[in-house]
Amino acid sequence: MKEYLSKNSMIKIKQAHEKPEKDDGARILVDRVWPRGLLKGDAAVDLWLKEIAPSLRLRKWFSHDPRKWTGFREKYFEELALRGKEIGKILRREKGNRTITLIYGANEKRFNQAAALKEFLEEKVR
C-alpha cells in the first residue's frame, strides 16, 4: 500500500439514493449490505466493495452516533490499514477515472463510513 491516490484525484461521497451524475467518476458502494429500496439498475454502481466496510462489530458499536465519531474513525482506520487488497481496488479505479465517488446507504450524511474512508485515503496523499 505504498502508492496511493495521485494529487490530481478527487474523492467524493454520495448517499446511495442521490441521483448519479456524469462527474461522479467511478462509483464504489462501500457498504456491506445493499441499500434498502434501491434498485441495482438505478444505483449506477461500478464496484460493490463489501469488504471495505467496517466490521459488523464496529458498525453496531458506532450506530452513527456523532459522540462516537472520533473513536469510530480511529478503529475503522486500524481496520482499513489491514485491507490493502481492497484499497488497491479503489486505487486501480482512480487511475482510470481520476474521480471516485464513495457510495453509502446510511441516512447520516456526515458521520458514516464513506466519510471516514475518504479521509483515510486523502491522508495518504499528504
C-alpha positions as CSV (number, residue, x, y, z in Angstrom):
1,M,0.0,0.0,0.0
2,K,2.8,2.4,-0.7
3,E,1.2,4.1,-3.7
4,Y,-2.0,6.0,-3.0
5,L,-4.2,8.4,-4.9
6,S,-2.5,10.9,-7.1
7,K,-2.7,14.6,-6.1
8,N,-4.9,15.3,-9.1
9,S,-7.6,12.8,-7.8
10,M,-10.9,13.8,-6.4
11,I,-12.8,11.7,-3.9
12,K,-16.5,12.4,-3.3
13,I,-19.1,10.8,-1.2
14,K,-22.7,10.4,-2.0
15,Q,-25.7,8.8,-0.4
16,A,-27.0,5.8,-2.4
17,H,-30.4,7.3,-3.1
18,E,-28.9,10.5,-4.6
19,K,-29.0,10.7,-8.4
20,P,-25.9,9.5,-10.2
21,E,-24.1,12.2,-12.2
22,K,-21.6,12.1,-15.1
23,D,-18.9,13.7,-12.9
24,D,-19.1,11.0,-10.3
25,G,-16.4,9.1,-12.0
26,A,-16.1,5.5,-10.6
27,R,-19.0,4.9,-8.2
28,I,-18.0,2.5,-5.5
29,L,-20.5,1.2,-3.0
30,V,-18.7,0.9,0.4
31,D,-21.5,-0.8,2.4
32,R,-21.6,-4.4,3.5
33,V,-25.3,-4.7,2.6
34,W,-27.2,-3.3,-0.4
35,P,-29.1,-0.1,0.5
36,R,-32.8,-0.6,1.2
37,G,-35.2,0.4,-1.5
38,L,-32.5,1.0,-4.1
39,L,-32.7,-0.9,-7.4
40,K,-29.4,-2.1,-8.7
41,G,-30.1,-0.6,-12.1
42,D,-30.8,2.8,-10.5
43,A,-27.6,2.8,-8.4
44,A,-25.1,3.0,-11.3
45,V,-22.5,1.3,-9.1
46,D,-19.3,0.3,-10.9
47,L,-18.0,-1.7,-8.0
48,W,-19.6,-3.0,-4.8
49,L,-16.7,-3.3,-2.3
50,K,-18.4,-5.0,0.7
51,E,-15.1,-5.9,2.2
52,I,-14.0,-2.3,2.8
53,A,-17.0,-1.7,5.1
54,P,-16.4,-1.5,8.8
55,S,-16.7,-4.8,10.7
56,L,-20.1,-5.7,11.9
57,R,-18.9,-5.3,15.5
58,L,-17.6,-1.8,14.8
59,R,-20.6,-0.7,12.8
60,K,-23.0,-1.9,15.6
61,W,-20.9,-0.2,18.3
62,F,-20.8,3.1,16.3
63,S,-24.5,3.2,15.3
64,H,-23.9,6.6,13.6
65,D,-23.7,8.3,17.0
66,P,-21.8,11.6,16.5
67,R,-20.4,11.3,20.0
68,K,-18.6,8.1,19.0
69,W,-17.2,9.6,15.7
70,T,-13.6,10.1,16.8
71,G,-13.4,6.6,18.3
72,F,-15.1,5.1,15.2
73,R,-12.6,6.8,12.8
74,E,-9.6,5.5,14.8
75,K,-10.9,1.9,15.0
76,Y,-12.0,2.0,11.3
77,F,-8.6,3.3,10.2
78,E,-7.0,0.4,12.0
79,E,-9.2,-2.0,10.1
80,L,-8.5,-0.2,6.8
81,A,-4.8,-0.5,7.4
82,L,-5.2,-4.2,7.1
83,R,-7.3,-4.1,3.9
84,G,-4.6,-3.5,1.3
85,K,-6.3,-5.6,-1.3
86,E,-9.5,-3.6,-1.1
87,I,-7.6,-0.3,-1.0
88,G,-5.8,-1.5,-4.1
89,K,-9.1,-2.0,-5.9
90,I,-10.0,1.6,-5.2
91,L,-6.6,2.8,-6.4
92,R,-7.0,0.9,-9.7
93,R,-10.4,2.6,-10.3
94,E,-8.8,6.0,-9.5
95,K,-6.1,5.6,-12.1
96,G,-8.6,5.2,-14.9
97,N,-11.1,7.8,-13.7
98,R,-9.4,10.4,-11.6
99,T,-12.7,10.9,-9.7
100,I,-14.1,8.3,-7.3
101,T,-17.4,8.6,-5.6
102,L,-17.8,6.5,-2.5
103,I,-21.5,5.5,-2.2
104,Y,-23.0,4.8,1.2
105,G,-26.5,3.8,2.3
106,A,-26.8,5.5,5.7
107,N,-29.1,8.4,6.2
108,E,-26.4,10.2,8.3
109,K,-24.6,12.4,5.8
110,R,-21.6,13.5,8.0
111,F,-20.9,10.6,10.3
112,N,-20.6,7.5,8.1
113,Q,-18.0,5.0,6.8
114,A,-17.7,6.7,3.4
115,A,-16.7,10.0,5.0
116,A,-14.1,8.2,7.2
117,L,-12.8,6.2,4.2
118,K,-12.5,9.4,2.2
119,E,-10.5,10.9,5.0
120,F,-8.3,7.8,5.2
121,L,-7.5,7.9,1.5
122,E,-6.9,11.6,1.4
123,E,-4.5,11.4,4.4
124,K,-2.4,9.0,2.3
125,V,-1.9,11.7,-0.4
126,R,-0.4,14.2,2.1
